[in-house]
């Protein structure tokens, strides 16, 4: 592997990490706005949510405003 390939791989990894951090921040902000805070239970929901396929992730974000905390926790505890 030459230096250019190593740089490109490191850059791609850094970009991916930035995207993941951005998604986490968006979800945490939405949960904080919806429920007042992000405690340990909701933090686990964030972890699980970030593992969803992009279509499922988007669908969830659209549904979030209609879910109660209990419904949200039940949905992710059942997976």
Secondary structure, DSSP 8 states (H G I E B T S, - for coil): --HHHHHHHHHHHHHHHHHHHHHHHHHHHHHHHHHS---HHHHHHHHHHTTS-HHHHHHHHHHGGG--HHHHHHHHH--
